[in-house]
């Protein structure tokens, strides 16, 4: 007795279904593209909140012995971290700015002498006429065609936007930390009941990776800050310790951080001599090359558990796709992908 095969679907219905699915997919992708900025802010805040969660729990368990024996509230524990970071930044600025301003004033007084020496050097090399003035040299320089007012306004608007973005990032991270338990509980309930324990396990491993990434960033900052301070001390740069701290803090900001932290060091060295400033710039460049090609893969490989190849490839792809933000997100995103692949795919392929 033969079985009757199920009636095949209408081809026109399949075509309509495929067109509708394609249209919905395009609209969804286009919507995600339009809101990519807020989505990146949310993702970065979620990463920071996940990485800071263990530290918040440690502070939260401390008891307030002066007032009572109750544990510190979670918002207060988060504010302790924020206050410590902001206080450290304020103290660093108070230590750096006054001597830097004083030395820049001294440099400004010596600037005519430096200009005269530079003119004599350029004339000796045959690049300018021996009797050329500063005005003539400036006229010979290529002039930009852009409007200086527009450039200034664009720069100022970008700075204001960056400040608002940083404030939004801090606030969103704060609320993620405060409501972490509720958010995670809702996330777990999105999955079937039989898989929730597995989801919690995988999420915990991913959270450990992100916390390790933050720890690796702090370790890199400590290493670069120490090496910078040591190098500046050997070269005779004033305020070498403060400049080393700035280099360590700047190291935790991908791409632009090392460049921005090198500017104060070169500026302070320039108040001593142009040759010292050139040496400091070369040292900062060499240190950055060692950091990018040796320290980051090694430190991140040991702390986060990623191979050096994975770290380098992730940084290259992230910086190419999203620039500064991509470089910031590359390593923790690669760590999350590694956990998902190992726990959800490779574990199922491994025979019992």
PyMOL commands that set and color helices and strands:
alter all, ss='L'
color gray80, all
select helices_A, chain A and resi 11-34+36-60+74-124+134-140+148-178+180-189+193-235+240-251+256-270+274-303+308-322+324-349
alter helices_A, ss='H'
color red, helices_A
deselect
rebuild
show_as cartoon
